[in-house]
Amino acid sequence: MRCEYEDGLKVDYSGSLHIKQGSDIDVYMKDGLIPANIKSELNEATRNFSCEEMRKVAKTVTDTVGKRACIH
């Protein structure tokens, strides 16, 4: 699932997770290394086709790991 927002935030979840917003945010988490609670929320947002839910998950991730992270 891919979501793009008016403020430039892009969230791409297709197994792996990539969150990007210009040069401010760049987070990548490889599939298999995404924490279970985050993966559960991502899957729920995908099932609901909800970019609003996806944005909330992206905020949780950046609040947890920071605005720049590469977990692979």
N, CA, C and O atoms as a CHARMM CRD file, in Angstrom:
* protein
*
  288
    1    1 MET  N      0.85700  -1.17100   0.00000 PROA 1      0.00000
    2    1 MET  CA     0.00000   0.00000   0.00000 PROA 1      0.00000
    3    1 MET  C      0.89900   1.22900   0.00000 PROA 1      0.00000
    4    1 MET  O      1.90100   1.27700   0.71400 PROA 1      0.00000
    5    2 ARG  N      0.54400   2.19300  -0.78400 PROA 2      0.00000
    6    2 ARG  CA     1.31300   3.42500  -0.88100 PROA 2      0.00000
    7    2 ARG  C      0.39600   4.60900  -0.64100 PROA 2      0.00000
    8    2 ARG  O     -0.67700   4.70200  -1.23700 PROA 2      0.00000
    9    3 CYS  N      0.82100   5.51900   0.23500 PROA 3      0.00000
   10    3 CYS  CA     0.05300   6.72600   0.52800 PROA 3      0.00000
   11    3 CYS  C      0.95300   7.94000   0.38000 PROA 3      0.00000
   12    3 CYS  O      2.09900   7.94100   0.83000 PROA 3      0.00000
   13    4 GLU  N      0.41900   8.97000  -0.25500 PROA 4      0.00000
   14    4 GLU  CA     1.12000  10.24300  -0.37400 PROA 4      0.00000
   15    4 GLU  C      0.19400  11.32700   0.16000 PROA 4      0.00000
   16    4 GLU  O     -1.00800  11.32300  -0.10600 PROA 4      0.00000
   17    5 TYR  N      0.77200  12.25800   0.91800 PROA 5      0.00000
   18    5 TYR  CA    -0.01500  13.28800   1.59400 PROA 5      0.00000
   19    5 TYR  C      0.37900  14.67400   1.07700 PROA 5      0.00000
   20    5 TYR  O      1.45800  14.86100   0.51400 PROA 5      0.00000
   21    6 GLU  N     -0.50700  15.62400   1.28000 PROA 6      0.00000
   22    6 GLU  CA    -0.30400  16.97800   0.78600 PROA 6      0.00000
   23    6 GLU  C      0.96200  17.63900   1.32300 PROA 6      0.00000
   24    6 GLU  O      1.54000  18.49900   0.65800 PROA 6      0.00000
   25    7 ASP  N      1.39800  17.24600   2.52200 PROA 7      0.00000
   26    7 ASP  CA     2.59800  17.85200   3.10200 PROA 7      0.00000
   27    7 ASP  C      3.89700  17.20500   2.60200 PROA 7      0.00000
   28    7 ASP  O      4.98200  17.54600   3.07300 PROA 7      0.00000
   29    8 GLY  N      3.78500  16.27300   1.65000 PROA 8      0.00000
   30    8 GLY  CA     4.96000  15.64000   1.06800 PROA 8      0.00000
   31    8 GLY  C      5.34200  14.31400   1.69700 PROA 8      0.00000
   32    8 GLY  O      6.26900  13.65900   1.22200 PROA 8      0.00000
   33    9 LEU  N      4.65400  13.89900   2.75400 PROA 9      0.00000
   34    9 LEU  CA     4.93600  12.61700   3.38200 PROA 9      0.00000
   35    9 LEU  C      4.51300  11.49000   2.44500 PROA 9      0.00000
   36    9 LEU  O      3.43700  11.52300   1.84900 PROA 9      0.00000
   37   10 LYS  N      5.39400  10.48900   2.33100 PROA 10     0.00000
   38   10 LYS  CA     5.09100   9.30300   1.52300 PROA 10     0.00000
   39   10 LYS  C      5.33400   8.07700   2.39300 PROA 10     0.00000
   40   10 LYS  O      6.37500   7.95100   3.03700 PROA 10     0.00000
   41   11 VAL  N      4.36400   7.18700   2.39900 PROA 11     0.00000
   42   11 VAL  CA     4.48100   5.93700   3.14700 PROA 11     0.00000
   43   11 VAL  C      4.23800   4.79800   2.16400 PROA 11     0.00000
   44   11 VAL  O      3.20100   4.74000   1.50300 PROA 11     0.00000
   45   12 ASP  N      5.20600   3.89700   2.08100 PROA 12     0.00000
   46   12 ASP  CA     5.10300   2.76000   1.17800 PROA 12     0.00000
   47   12 ASP  C      5.30200   1.49000   1.99900 PROA 12     0.00000
   48   12 ASP  O      6.37200   1.25900   2.56200 PROA 12     0.00000
   49   13 TYR  N      4.26400   0.68000   2.05600 PROA 13     0.00000
   50   13 TYR  CA     4.33200  -0.58100   2.79000 PROA 13     0.00000
   51   13 TYR  C      3.95300  -1.70000   1.84500 PROA 13     0.00000
   52   13 TYR  O      2.78600  -1.89000   1.50400 PROA 13     0.00000
   53   14 SER  N      4.96800  -2.43400   1.43000 PROA 14     0.00000
   54   14 SER  CA     4.73700  -3.58400   0.55500 PROA 14     0.00000
   55   14 SER  C      5.63200  -4.71500   1.04200 PROA 14     0.00000
   56   14 SER  O      6.47400  -5.22700   0.30400 PROA 14     0.00000
   57   15 GLY  N      5.43200  -5.08600   2.28000 PROA 15     0.00000
   58   15 GLY  CA     6.31500  -6.04900   2.94100 PROA 15     0.00000
   59   15 GLY  C      7.31700  -5.28700   3.78000 PROA 15     0.00000
   60   15 GLY  O      7.30000  -5.37000   5.00800 PROA 15     0.00000
   61   16 SER  N      8.19800  -4.54000   3.11400 PROA 16     0.00000
   62   16 SER  CA     9.08900  -3.60700   3.80000 PROA 16     0.00000
   63   16 SER  C      8.34700  -2.28400   3.94900 PROA 16     0.00000
   64   16 SER  O      7.34100  -2.04300   3.28200 PROA 16     0.00000
   65   17 LEU  N      8.85300  -1.43900   4.82800 PROA 17     0.00000
   66   17 LEU  CA     8.22100  -0.15100   5.08100 PROA 17     0.00000
   67   17 LEU  C      9.20300   0.96500   4.77500 PROA 17     0.00000
   68   17 LEU  O     10.34100   0.94300   5.24400 PROA 17     0.00000
   69   18 HSD  N      8.76400   1.94900   3.98400 PROA 18     0.00000
   70   18 HSD  CA     9.58300   3.11900   3.69500 PROA 18     0.00000
   71   18 HSD  C      8.73700   4.36000   3.94700 PROA 18     0.00000
   72   18 HSD  O      7.65000   4.51600   3.39000 PROA 18     0.00000
   73   19 ILE  N      9.25500   5.23300   4.79400 PROA 19     0.00000
   74   19 ILE  CA     8.59200   6.49500   5.13200 PROA 19     0.00000
   75   19 ILE  C      9.53300   7.60900   4.71900 PROA 19     0.00000
   76   19 ILE  O     10.69400   7.62400   5.12900 PROA 19     0.00000
   77   20 LYS  N      9.04700   8.54100   3.91300 PROA 20     0.00000
   78   20 LYS  CA     9.91400   9.61000   3.41400 PROA 20     0.00000
   79   20 LYS  C      9.15000  10.92400   3.36500 PROA 20     0.00000
   80   20 LYS  O      7.96800  10.96700   3.02300 PROA 20     0.00000
   81   21 GLN  N      9.85500  11.99300   3.71300 PROA 21     0.00000
   82   21 GLN  CA     9.30100  13.33600   3.58000 PROA 21     0.00000
   83   21 GLN  C     10.47000  14.27600   3.31700 PROA 21     0.00000
   84   21 GLN  O     11.15500  14.71700   4.24000 PROA 21     0.00000
   85   22 GLY  N     10.68300  14.57300   2.04400 PROA 22     0.00000
   86   22 GLY  CA    11.79200  15.44300   1.65600 PROA 22     0.00000
   87   22 GLY  C     13.09900  14.95700   2.25100 PROA 22     0.00000
   88   22 GLY  O     13.40000  13.76300   2.22900 PROA 22     0.00000
   89   23 SER  N     13.87900  15.89800   2.78700 PROA 23     0.00000
   90   23 SER  CA    15.13400  15.52200   3.43000 PROA 23     0.00000
   91   23 SER  C     14.97900  15.41600   4.94700 PROA 23     0.00000
   92   23 SER  O     15.95400  15.17100   5.65700 PROA 23     0.00000
   93   24 ASP  N     13.74400  15.60100   5.44600 PROA 24     0.00000
   94   24 ASP  CA    13.49700  15.57200   6.89200 PROA 24     0.00000
   95   24 ASP  C     13.30300  14.16800   7.44800 PROA 24     0.00000
   96   24 ASP  O     13.78100  13.85800   8.53900 PROA 24     0.00000
   97   25 ILE  N     12.60700  13.32600   6.70600 PROA 25     0.00000
   98   25 ILE  CA    12.29400  11.98100   7.19900 PROA 25     0.00000
   99   25 ILE  C     12.68800  10.96000   6.13900 PROA 25     0.00000
  100   25 ILE  O     12.31800  11.09400   4.97300 PROA 25     0.00000
  101   26 ASP  N     13.43800   9.94100   6.54700 PROA 26     0.00000
  102   26 ASP  CA    13.78200   8.83200   5.65900 PROA 26     0.00000
  103   26 ASP  C     13.99600   7.59600   6.52800 PROA 26     0.00000
  104   26 ASP  O     15.07100   7.39600   7.09500 PROA 26     0.00000
  105   27 VAL  N     12.96700   6.78100   6.62100 PROA 27     0.00000
  106   27 VAL  CA    13.00100   5.58200   7.45800 PROA 27     0.00000
  107   27 VAL  C     12.70300   4.37100   6.58700 PROA 27     0.00000
  108   27 VAL  O     11.74000   4.36700   5.82000 PROA 27     0.00000
  109   28 TYR  N     13.53300   3.34600   6.71100 PROA 28     0.00000
  110   28 TYR  CA    13.32100   2.09100   5.99500 PROA 28     0.00000
  111   28 TYR  C     13.41200   0.94200   6.98900 PROA 28     0.00000
  112   28 TYR  O     14.35200   0.86000   7.77900 PROA 28     0.00000
  113   29 MET  N     12.42700   0.06300   6.93600 PROA 29     0.00000
  114   29 MET  CA    12.43300  -1.14800   7.76400 PROA 29     0.00000
  115   29 MET  C     12.16700  -2.34200   6.85500 PROA 29     0.00000
  116   29 MET  O     11.12800  -2.42500   6.20000 PROA 29     0.00000
  117   30 LYS  N     13.10700  -3.24500   6.82800 PROA 30     0.00000
  118   30 LYS  CA    12.98000  -4.43400   5.99100 PROA 30     0.00000
  119   30 LYS  C     11.92700  -5.37700   6.56300 PROA 30     0.00000
  120   30 LYS  O     11.80300  -5.53000   7.77800 PROA 30     0.00000
  121   31 ASP  N     11.17800  -6.00300   5.66900 PROA 31     0.00000
  122   31 ASP  CA    10.19800  -7.00400   6.07900 PROA 31     0.00000
  123   31 ASP  C     10.90900  -8.06900   6.91500 PROA 31     0.00000
  124   31 ASP  O     12.00600  -8.50300   6.56300 PROA 31     0.00000
  125   32 GLY  N     10.31500  -8.47300   7.97000 PROA 32     0.00000
  126   32 GLY  CA    10.91100  -9.45500   8.86900 PROA 32     0.00000
  127   32 GLY  C     11.58400  -8.79500  10.06900 PROA 32     0.00000
  128   32 GLY  O     11.85000  -9.45000  11.07600 PROA 32     0.00000
  129   33 LEU  N     11.85700  -7.48900   9.95700 PROA 33     0.00000
  130   33 LEU  CA    12.47800  -6.76300  11.05700 PROA 33     0.00000
  131   33 LEU  C     11.55600  -5.68200  11.62200 PROA 33     0.00000
  132   33 LEU  O     11.94200  -4.92400  12.51200 PROA 33     0.00000
  133   34 ILE  N     10.34100  -5.62300  11.09700 PROA 34     0.00000
  134   34 ILE  CA     9.35600  -4.67600  11.60700 PROA 34     0.00000
  135   34 ILE  C      8.76900  -5.27100  12.88400 PROA 34     0.00000
  136   34 ILE  O      8.29700  -6.40800  12.86500 PROA 34     0.00000
  137   35 PRO  N      8.78600  -4.52600  13.99800 PROA 35     0.00000
  138   35 PRO  CA     8.22100  -5.04500  15.24600 PROA 35     0.00000
  139   35 PRO  C      6.76700  -5.50300  15.06200 PROA 35     0.00000
  140   35 PRO  O      6.01300  -4.91900  14.28400 PROA 35     0.00000
  141   36 ALA  N      6.39900  -6.53800  15.77900 PROA 36     0.00000
  142   36 ALA  CA     5.07600  -7.16200  15.62700 PROA 36     0.00000
  143   36 ALA  C      3.93200  -6.17000  15.81200 PROA 36     0.00000
  144   36 ALA  O      2.95500  -6.21600  15.06400 PROA 36     0.00000
  145   37 ASN  N      4.03400  -5.27100  16.79600 PROA 37     0.00000
  146   37 ASN  CA     2.93800  -4.33400  17.02800 PROA 37     0.00000
  147   37 ASN  C      2.79000  -3.35900  15.85800 PROA 37     0.00000
  148   37 ASN  O      1.66900  -3.01000  15.48700 PROA 37     0.00000
  149   38 ILE  N      3.89800  -2.92200  15.27800 PROA 38     0.00000
  150   38 ILE  CA     3.85700  -2.02100  14.12500 PROA 38     0.00000
  151   38 ILE  C      3.31900  -2.76200  12.90800 PROA 38     0.00000
  152   38 ILE  O      2.47700  -2.23800  12.17900 PROA 38     0.00000
  153   39 LYS  N      3.80100  -3.97200  12.69200 PROA 39     0.00000
  154   39 LYS  CA     3.34900  -4.77600  11.54900 PROA 39     0.00000
  155   39 LYS  C      1.84700  -5.01900  11.62500 PROA 39     0.00000
  156   39 LYS  O      1.15700  -4.97200  10.60700 PROA 39     0.00000
  157   40 SER  N      1.34100  -5.27600  12.81600 PROA 40     0.00000
  158   40 SER  CA    -0.08900  -5.48500  13.00900 PROA 40     0.00000
  159   40 SER  C     -0.87600  -4.24100  12.60600 PROA 40     0.00000
  160   40 SER  O     -1.89900  -4.33800  11.92800 PROA 40     0.00000
  161   41 GLU  N     -0.39000  -3.06600  13.02900 PROA 41     0.00000
  162   41 GLU  CA    -1.06900  -1.81600  12.67000 PROA 41     0.00000
  163   41 GLU  C     -0.98100  -1.55300  11.17000 PROA 41     0.00000
  164   41 GLU  O     -1.94500  -1.08000  10.56700 PROA 41     0.00000
  165   42 LEU  N      0.15500  -1.85300  10.56900 PROA 42     0.00000
  166   42 LEU  CA     0.31500  -1.68000   9.11900 PROA 42     0.00000
  167   42 LEU  C     -0.65000  -2.58400   8.36000 PROA 42     0.00000
  168   42 LEU  O     -1.29200  -2.15700   7.40000 PROA 42     0.00000
  169   43 ASN  N     -0.74600  -3.82700   8.79700 PROA 43     0.00000
  170   43 ASN  CA    -1.65200  -4.76700   8.13800 PROA 43     0.00000
  171   43 ASN  C     -3.10700  -4.33600   8.28500 PROA 43     0.00000
  172   43 ASN  O     -3.89800  -4.48500   7.35300 PROA 43     0.00000
  173   44 GLU  N     -3.45900  -3.80600   9.44600 PROA 44     0.00000
  174   44 GLU  CA    -4.82300  -3.31700   9.66700 PROA 44     0.00000
  175   44 GLU  C     -5.12400  -2.13400   8.74000 PROA 44     0.00000
  176   44 GLU  O     -6.19200  -2.07900   8.13100 PROA 44     0.00000
  177   45 ALA  N     -4.19600  -1.20200   8.63700 PROA 45     0.00000
  178   45 ALA  CA    -4.37900  -0.04400   7.74400 PROA 45     0.00000
  179   45 ALA  C     -4.52000  -0.50400   6.29600 PROA 45     0.00000
  180   45 ALA  O     -5.32700   0.03800   5.54000 PROA 45     0.00000
  181   46 THR  N     -3.73300  -1.50400   5.91600 PROA 46     0.00000
  182   46 THR  CA    -3.80400  -2.03300   4.55100 PROA 46     0.00000
  183   46 THR  C     -5.14500  -2.71500   4.30400 PROA 46     0.00000
  184   46 THR  O     -5.76200  -2.50800   3.26000 PROA 46     0.00000
  185   47 ARG  N     -5.59700  -3.52200   5.25200 PROA 47     0.00000
  186   47 ARG  CA    -6.90000  -4.18500   5.10200 PROA 47     0.00000
  187   47 ARG  C     -8.02900  -3.16600   4.94900 PROA 47     0.00000
  188   47 ARG  O     -8.98600  -3.39400   4.21000 PROA 47     0.00000
  189   48 ASN  N     -7.90500  -2.04400   5.65400 PROA 48     0.00000
  190   48 ASN  CA    -8.94000  -1.00300   5.60600 PROA 48     0.00000
  191   48 ASN  C     -8.73500   0.00100   4.47000 PROA 48     0.00000
  192   48 ASN  O     -9.54100   0.91400   4.29100 PROA 48     0.00000
  193   49 PHE  N     -7.65000  -0.17200   3.70000 PROA 49     0.00000
  194   49 PHE  CA    -7.30100   0.78900   2.64700 PROA 49     0.00000
  195   49 PHE  C     -7.32900   2.21100   3.19600 PROA 49     0.00000
  196   49 PHE  O     -7.88400   3.11600   2.57300 PROA 49     0.00000
  197   50 SER  N     -6.72500   2.39900   4.37200 PROA 50     0.00000
  198   50 SER  CA    -6.81000   3.66800   5.08400 PROA 50     0.00000
  199   50 SER  C     -5.46200   4.37600   5.15700 PROA 50     0.00000
  200   50 SER  O     -4.57300   3.97400   5.90700 PROA 50     0.00000
  201   51 CYS  N     -5.32700   5.43300   4.36900 PROA 51     0.00000
  202   51 CYS  CA    -4.11800   6.24800   4.43900 PROA 51     0.00000
  203   51 CYS  C     -4.07200   7.03800   5.74400 PROA 51     0.00000
  204   51 CYS  O     -2.99100   7.39400   6.21200 PROA 51     0.00000
  205   52 GLU  N     -5.22200   7.31300   6.33100 PROA 52     0.00000
  206   52 GLU  CA    -5.25700   7.99400   7.62800 PROA 52     0.00000
  207   52 GLU  C     -4.61300   7.11300   8.70200 PROA 52     0.00000
  208   52 GLU  O     -3.80400   7.58700   9.49900 PROA 52     0.00000
  209   53 GLU  N     -4.98000   5.83200   8.71600 PROA 53     0.00000
  210   53 GLU  CA    -4.38100   4.89400   9.66300 PROA 53     0.00000
  211   53 GLU  C     -2.89500   4.70900   9.37000 PROA 53     0.00000
  212   53 GLU  O     -2.08600   4.60700  10.29200 PROA 53     0.00000
  213   54 MET  N     -2.53700   4.66800   8.09100 PROA 54     0.00000
  214   54 MET  CA    -1.14000   4.48800   7.69100 PROA 54     0.00000
  215   54 MET  C     -0.29000   5.66200   8.19200 PROA 54     0.00000
  216   54 MET  O      0.84700   5.47000   8.62100 PROA 54     0.00000
  217   55 ARG  N     -0.84100   6.86200   8.13700 PROA 55     0.00000
  218   55 ARG  CA    -0.12500   8.04200   8.62200 PROA 55     0.00000
  219   55 ARG  C      0.12400   7.94500  10.13000 PROA 55     0.00000
  220   55 ARG  O      1.19500   8.31500  10.61200 PROA 55     0.00000
  221   56 LYS  N     -0.86200   7.44900  10.86400 PROA 56     0.00000
  222   56 LYS  CA    -0.70400   7.27300  12.31600 PROA 56     0.00000
  223   56 LYS  C      0.42100   6.27700  12.61100 PROA 56     0.00000
  224   56 LYS  O      1.22000   6.48900  13.52300 PROA 56     0.00000
  225   57 VAL  N      0.48000   5.20400  11.84500 PROA 57     0.00000
  226   57 VAL  CA     1.54400   4.21800  12.02600 PROA 57     0.00000
  227   57 VAL  C      2.90000   4.85100  11.71400 PROA 57     0.00000
  228   57 VAL  O      3.87400   4.62200  12.43000 PROA 57     0.00000
  229   58 ALA  N      2.95800   5.63700  10.65600 PROA 58     0.00000
  230   58 ALA  CA     4.21200   6.30200  10.29200 PROA 58     0.00000
  231   58 ALA  C      4.68700   7.20200  11.42200 PROA 58     0.00000
  232   58 ALA  O      5.88300   7.25800  11.70900 PROA 58     0.00000
  233   59 LYS  N      3.77000   7.90200  12.06000 PROA 59     0.00000
  234   59 LYS  CA     4.13300   8.77300  13.18700 PROA 59     0.00000
  235   59 LYS  C      4.66200   7.93900  14.34800 PROA 59     0.00000
  236   59 LYS  O      5.65900   8.30300  14.97200 PROA 59     0.00000
  237   60 THR  N      4.00100   6.82800  14.63700 PROA 60     0.00000
  238   60 THR  CA     4.46600   5.93900  15.70200 PROA 60     0.00000
  239   60 THR  C      5.88300   5.45900  15.41300 PROA 60     0.00000
  240   60 THR  O      6.73200   5.43200  16.30500 PROA 60     0.00000
  241   61 VAL  N      6.13400   5.08000  14.16500 PROA 61     0.00000
  242   61 VAL  CA     7.45800   4.58800  13.78900 PROA 61     0.00000
  243   61 VAL  C      8.50400   5.68400  13.96000 PROA 61     0.00000
  244   61 VAL  O      9.54900   5.44400  14.56400 PROA 61     0.00000
  245   62 THR  N      8.24400   6.88100  13.44000 PROA 62     0.00000
  246   62 THR  CA     9.23800   7.95300  13.54400 PROA 62     0.00000
  247   62 THR  C      9.41700   8.40800  14.99200 PROA 62     0.00000
  248   62 THR  O     10.51200   8.81500  15.38000 PROA 62     0.00000
  249   63 ASP  N      8.37000   8.34300  15.78100 PROA 63     0.00000
  250   63 ASP  CA     8.49900   8.67800  17.20900 PROA 63     0.00000
  251   63 ASP  C      9.36000   7.63400  17.93000 PROA 63     0.00000
  252   63 ASP  O     10.04200   7.95200  18.90500 PROA 63     0.00000
  253   64 THR  N      9.32400   6.40200  17.45000 PROA 64     0.00000
  254   64 THR  CA    10.04400   5.30500  18.08700 PROA 64     0.00000
  255   64 THR  C     11.50600   5.22800  17.63900 PROA 64     0.00000
  256   64 THR  O     12.40700   5.16200  18.47500 PROA 64     0.00000
  257   65 VAL  N     11.74400   5.23600  16.32400 PROA 65     0.00000
  258   65 VAL  CA    13.10600   5.02100  15.81300 PROA 65     0.00000
  259   65 VAL  C     13.79000   6.30100  15.35700 PROA 65     0.00000
  260   65 VAL  O     14.98200   6.29400  15.05200 PROA 65     0.00000
  261   66 GLY  N     13.04800   7.39400  15.30900 PROA 66     0.00000
  262   66 GLY  CA    13.61900   8.64500  14.83900 PROA 66     0.00000
  263   66 GLY  C     13.24300   8.90600  13.39100 PROA 66     0.00000
  264   66 GLY  O     12.55200   8.10600  12.76000 PROA 66     0.00000
  265   67 LYS  N     13.70200  10.02700  12.87600 PROA 67     0.00000
  266   67 LYS  CA    13.32900  10.44800  11.52300 PROA 67     0.00000
  267   67 LYS  C     14.28400   9.93800  10.45500 PROA 67     0.00000
  268   67 LYS  O     14.03500  10.10500   9.26100 PROA 67     0.00000
  269   68 ARG  N     15.36700   9.32100  10.88000 PROA 68     0.00000
  270   68 ARG  CA    16.31600   8.72100   9.93500 PROA 68     0.00000
  271   68 ARG  C     16.73200   7.36600  10.49600 PROA 68     0.00000
  272   68 ARG  O     17.38300   7.27500  11.53700 PROA 68     0.00000
  273   69 ALA  N     16.34600   6.33000   9.78800 PROA 69     0.00000
  274   69 ALA  CA    16.71000   4.97800  10.23900 PROA 69     0.00000
  275   69 ALA  C     16.66800   4.02300   9.06100 PROA 69     0.00000
  276   69 ALA  O     15.84000   4.16000   8.16100 PROA 69     0.00000
  277   70 CYS  N     17.56300   3.06400   9.08000 PROA 70     0.00000
  278   70 CYS  CA    17.56800   2.01300   8.08500 PROA 70     0.00000
  279   70 CYS  C     17.76600   0.70700   8.84600 PROA 70     0.00000
  280   70 CYS  O     18.85100   0.41500   9.34800 PROA 70     0.00000
  281   71 ILE  N     16.70100  -0.06000   8.91500 PROA 71     0.00000
  282   71 ILE  CA    16.74300  -1.31600   9.66800 PROA 71     0.00000
  283   71 ILE  C     16.58300  -2.45500   8.68500 PROA 71     0.00000
  284   71 ILE  O     15.48900  -2.71900   8.18600 PROA 71     0.00000
  285   72 HSD  N     17.69700  -3.13000   8.41400 PROA 72     0.00000
  286   72 HSD  CA    17.67200  -4.23700   7.45000 PROA 72     0.00000
  287   72 HSD  C     18.59400  -5.35100   7.86300 PROA 72     0.00000
  288   72 HSD  O     18.69500  -6.36000   7.16500 PROA 72     0.00000
